[in-house]
Amino acid sequence: MRMRICLAVTCWLFCSGAVQAASTEADFKIAIAAAEAAEQDAGVLKNQWIPTEQALATAKKAAAAGDFDTAVVQAQLAEALAKASIAQAKEQQTAWRAGIIR
């Protein structure tokens, strides 16, 4: 499962980054809002990942420096990681049943 999540995140980032042109502050605000919302949802499930927090911090730092291309890419990475952590948490809610000896 973990390998599929990593592969999905990598493919999503590759596809979204390939079409990305010069990003603006508005693009960053949209991307960071989506990332923070997904991270908040992951927090509700008690499954926040450290790499997600690092990507959010990097995005904010890049935006503060005026590098909106990097900021948007990092915000999209954070969103993808947060969504992957949500998928993992939901999968784990039922996966434990497979480990029960019957």
N, C-alpha and C positions, 0 to 999 in steps of 0.2 A: 504494500500500500504506500509506504513512504517513497519508494522509487517512482511510482506513478504520479504522486503529488509533485515531486521534484521535477519530473519530466514535463508535467503540465505547466508548472510555473515557468520553466525555462522556455518552453514553446510560446507561451503567452507573451513573455517578455521579448523574445526575439521578434515575434510578429508585430507587437505594438511599437517596439523601438525602431523597426525598419521603416515605418511610415512616418515617424515623427520628424517634423521639420523644426524650424525655429520656434521654441515655446515662449509663451508670454506669461506674465504674472497671473493673468486670468486662468490660463491652462493649469498653472501650478495650484491655484486656489481650488479648482475643481478636483484635481488629482489628490491633493492632500485631504480635502474633505471626505472623499470616498475612502481613502486609506484609513483615516481616523475613525470613520464610521465602522468599517470592517474590523478594525482593531478593538473597538469598543464592544462589538458583538462577540469577538473572541474572548474578551475579558469576562463577559457575562457567562460564557461557558468554562471559564477558568482555564483557558488554554492559550495564553499569549506567549509568543516566541520571542526570544532575545533578538534574533536577526531582524524581526519586524520592527522592534523599537530602534535598532541601529539604523535601519533604512529610513525610518521617519526622521530621526535626528539628522542624518546626512542630507535628507531632502530639505529640511528647514534651514540647515546651515548653508546649503548651496543657494537657496532662494534669498537668504539674507545677503549673500555675496553677489547677487544678481545673475547667477548662472541658472537660468530657468530650465534649460535643456536637461541638465543633470538633476535638478530638483524634481522635474516631472518624472523622469525615469526612475528615480529613487522612490518617489511617492507611489508610482505604479508597482514597483517591486514590493513595497510595504503592503499595498493592498492585496497583491497576489499571495504574499506570505500569510497575511491575516486570513484570507479566504481558505488557504490550504490548512491553516490551523483549525478553522471552524469545521472543515470537512473531516479532519482527523478526529476532532472531539466528537462529532456526530457518529462517525464510524465506530469509535471506541465505546460509545454508549451501548451498543448491541454486540460488539465483538467478544465481550467477555463470556457470553453464553457458549461460545464454541469451545472454551477451555474447561467447561464443567464436565466432569466424568459422569457418565450415565450408566 
